[in-house]
Amino acid sequence: MPTAYIVEAVRTAGGRRGGRLAGVHPVDLLAKSLDAIVERSGVDPNTIDDVVTGCVSQAGEQAMQVGRMGVLASKLLPQSTPAVTIDRQCGSSQQAIQFAAQAVMSGTQDIVIASGVESMTRVPMGTNATLHMKEGLGHYKSPGLEEKYPKVQFSQFMGAEMIAQKHGFEKDALDQFSLDSHKKAIAATEAGAFENEIVPIEVETADGTEMHTVDEGIRFDATLEGIAGVKLLAPDGRITAASASQICDGSSAVLVVSEEALKTHGLTPIARIHNLTVTAGDPVIMLEEPLFATDRALERAGMKMSDIDLYEVNEAFASVPLAWLKHTGADPDKLNVHGGAIALGHPLGASGTKLMATLVHALKRHGKKYGLQTMCEGGGVANVTIVERV
């Protein structure tokens, strides 16, 4: 079977809700990552077969096929470049990578950009559903769905709480994990670990025009006492805003190409895509599926967990990666080595390609070979992608 390679992977630094990226339209935010991929990889923009873009809240400024709008706003991509926008909830742009790889591996396309964007400031989470509900235009839960899941509220927060209880994680453990995420992100930032993956974005501040290059969500003064003091999200729960991913604005992109394209266009790969897996399970506990998707991915790849050098497991809530570690027996020292979404932010549709950018650059920085990425996703779905540094 033909092989798919990653040539370049980039992301913007995360912006907090109402923060430094709040003044940037999501279409223009996406265009910045698309242009950076073209510029940094050296690919001829006229040879790109498709752009696959993940976006969750496809409404308002992210409506009208935001992937195509990003191409049209790009300074480097011609208007003849096709694009499509997809929604697999939090795994949208990880699925974009997998769709891009599948296109390349099938031989139907040779050069595809996988990308993602989410301005959670300008298009608040869930407004593509809630605004319709408020106007009396219907609810996503159909009579048939209600019959199968009577009176069930599909809630990621409830799922995260259920995981914490099922796997026996008390609030103290969740708080400690959250602090560690900030510490790792601080260390990575101060060491310059993100410099090769971050796309600088020009922003307007009270002090004038600046380049946004540092993830705004990192709490450089974080302490365990401060995190422990954050109010519980539910009176009898274990999770707080401090042990959940941060609302975030951002975009990201990954260039996926065939072996023939490497030769024909003189491109240099940084990783080979080794395995593509997606599974689905319980839509109520919902966020537990990465545990079982990882089992299947390793089995299909003929690998053991000990073969993997670094893991990126999205920190939607602290209970998710902790349950993943417990289930897989993975080495905690290999997990999210540069911090995760609790510190860096989780820009929904952009997080899949964002995590891949961090993973492939971390593999290079640390001289490691195999990396595994997985995301929990609304509806009880999970993607797993295994890559090999080349």
ChimeraX attribute file (.defattr): number of C-alpha atoms within 10 A of each C-alpha:
attribute: neighborCount
match mode: 1-to-1
recipient: residues
	/A:1	6
	/A:2	12
	/A:3	17
	/A:4	30
	/A:5	27
	/A:6	28
	/A:7	23
	/A:8	27
	/A:9	31
	/A:10	31
	/A:11	33
	/A:12	28
	/A:13	29
	/A:14	30
	/A:15	28
	/A:16	25
	/A:17	20
	/A:18	15
	/A:19	15
	/A:20	22
	/A:21	28
	/A:22	20
	/A:23	14
	/A:24	19
	/A:25	17
	/A:26	26
	/A:27	25
	/A:28	19
	/A:29	24
	/A:30	31
	/A:31	28
	/A:32	26
	/A:33	29
	/A:34	31
	/A:35	20
	/A:36	24
	/A:37	26
	/A:38	19
	/A:39	14
	/A:40	13
	/A:41	15
	/A:42	15
	/A:43	20
	/A:44	13
	/A:45	17
	/A:46	12
	/A:47	15
	/A:48	22
	/A:49	20
	/A:50	21
	/A:51	26
	/A:52	26
	/A:53	33
	/A:54	36
	/A:55	32
	/A:56	27
	/A:57	24
	/A:58	23
	/A:59	18
	/A:60	13
	/A:61	17
	/A:62	24
	/A:63	16
	/A:64	12
	/A:65	18
	/A:66	28
	/A:67	29
	/A:68	22
	/A:69	22
	/A:70	26
	/A:71	26
	/A:72	20
	/A:73	20
	/A:74	21
	/A:75	12
	/A:76	19
	/A:77	21
	/A:78	15
	/A:79	13
	/A:80	13
	/A:81	16
	/A:82	17
	/A:83	21
	/A:84	16
	/A:85	25
	/A:86	21
	/A:87	18
	/A:88	21
	/A:89	21
	/A:90	27
	/A:91	32
	/A:92	30
	/A:93	36
	/A:94	33
	/A:95	30
	/A:96	32
	/A:97	31
	/A:98	24
	/A:99	17
	/A:100	28
	/A:101	30
	/A:102	18
	/A:103	21
	/A:104	25
	/A:105	19
	/A:106	15
	/A:107	15
	/A:108	10
	/A:109	18
	/A:110	23
	/A:111	29
	/A:112	27
	/A:113	27
	/A:114	31
	/A:115	38
	/A:116	39
	/A:117	38
	/A:118	34
	/A:119	34
	/A:120	25
	/A:121	22
	/A:122	19
	/A:123	21
	/A:124	15
	/A:125	18
	/A:126	13
	/A:127	15
	/A:128	17
	/A:129	16
	/A:130	15
	/A:131	13
	/A:132	13
	/A:133	13
	/A:134	11
	/A:135	8
	/A:136	9
	/A:137	11
	/A:138	13
	/A:139	11
	/A:140	11
	/A:141	13
	/A:142	9
	/A:143	10
	/A:144	9
	/A:145	11
	/A:146	12
	/A:147	10
	/A:148	9
	/A:149	14
	/A:150	10
	/A:151	8
	/A:152	12
	/A:153	12
	/A:154	17
	/A:155	16
	/A:156	21
	/A:157	19
	/A:158	18
	/A:159	23
	/A:160	25
	/A:161	24
	/A:162	20
	/A:163	22
	/A:164	24
	/A:165	14
	/A:166	11
	/A:167	15
	/A:168	12
	/A:169	17
	/A:170	14
	/A:171	19
	/A:172	14
	/A:173	17
	/A:174	25
	/A:175	27
	/A:176	17
	/A:177	21
	/A:178	29
	/A:179	25
	/A:180	20
	/A:181	26
	/A:182	25
	/A:183	21
	/A:184	18
	/A:185	28
	/A:186	22
	/A:187	15
	/A:188	17
	/A:189	18
	/A:190	11
	/A:191	10
	/A:192	10
	/A:193	18
	/A:194	24
	/A:195	16
	/A:196	16
	/A:197	24
	/A:198	24
	/A:199	22
	/A:200	18
	/A:201	18
	/A:202	14
	/A:203	15
	/A:204	16
	/A:205	13
	/A:206	6
	/A:207	6
	/A:208	7
	/A:209	10
	/A:210	14
	/A:211	13
	/A:212	20
	/A:213	18
	/A:214	18
	/A:215	23
	/A:216	21
	/A:217	24
	/A:218	25
	/A:219	16
	/A:220	13
	/A:221	9
	/A:222	16
	/A:223	17
	/A:224	14
	/A:225	11
	/A:226	12
	/A:227	19
	/A:228	19
	/A:229	12
	/A:230	14
	/A:231	13
	/A:232	16
	/A:233	15
	/A:234	12
	/A:235	8
	/A:236	8
	/A:237	16
	/A:238	23
	/A:239	27
	/A:240	21
	/A:241	14
	/A:242	23
	/A:243	29
	/A:244	25
	/A:245	23
	/A:246	25
	/A:247	24
	/A:248	30
	/A:249	32
	/A:250	31
	/A:251	36
	/A:252	38
	/A:253	39
	/A:254	31
	/A:255	27
	/A:256	30
	/A:257	29
	/A:258	26
	/A:259	18
	/A:260	17
	/A:261	20
	/A:262	17
	/A:263	10
	/A:264	9
	/A:265	12
	/A:266	11
	/A:267	18
	/A:268	17
	/A:269	20
	/A:270	18
	/A:271	24
	/A:272	22
	/A:273	20
	/A:274	17
	/A:275	19
	/A:276	20
	/A:277	19
	/A:278	21
	/A:279	16
	/A:280	18
	/A:281	17
	/A:282	13
	/A:283	21
	/A:284	20
	/A:285	22
	/A:286	26
	/A:287	32
	/A:288	28
	/A:289	26
	/A:290	31
	/A:291	22
	/A:292	18
	/A:293	24
	/A:294	26
	/A:295	16
	/A:296	16
	/A:297	22
	/A:298	19
	/A:299	12
	/A:300	12
	/A:301	13
	/A:302	10
	/A:303	12
	/A:304	13
	/A:305	16
	/A:306	9
	/A:307	12
	/A:308	20
	/A:309	19
	/A:310	25
	/A:311	24
	/A:312	25
	/A:313	23
	/A:314	28
	/A:315	28
	/A:316	26
	/A:317	30
	/A:318	31
	/A:319	33
	/A:320	28
	/A:321	27
	/A:322	21
	/A:323	20
	/A:324	20
	/A:325	16
	/A:326	14
	/A:327	15
	/A:328	14
	/A:329	11
	/A:330	17
	/A:331	15
	/A:332	14
	/A:333	10
	/A:334	14
	/A:335	22
	/A:336	24
	/A:337	20
	/A:338	23
	/A:339	27
	/A:340	29
	/A:341	30
	/A:342	28
	/A:343	31
	/A:344	28
	/A:345	28
	/A:346	31
	/A:347	31
	/A:348	33
	/A:349	35
	/A:350	33
	/A:351	32
	/A:352	34
	/A:353	31
	/A:354	31
	/A:355	28
	/A:356	30
	/A:357	23
	/A:358	24
	/A:359	26
	/A:360	28
	/A:361	23
	/A:362	23
	/A:363	22
	/A:364	14
	/A:365	12
	/A:366	11
	/A:367	10
	/A:368	16
	/A:369	17
	/A:370	21
	/A:371	25
	/A:372	25
	/A:373	23
	/A:374	28
	/A:375	32
	/A:376	29
	/A:377	25
	/A:378	20
	/A:379	20
	/A:380	21
	/A:381	24
	/A:382	30
	/A:383	27
	/A:384	29
	/A:385	25
	/A:386	23
	/A:387	25
	/A:388	21
	/A:389	22
	/A:390	16
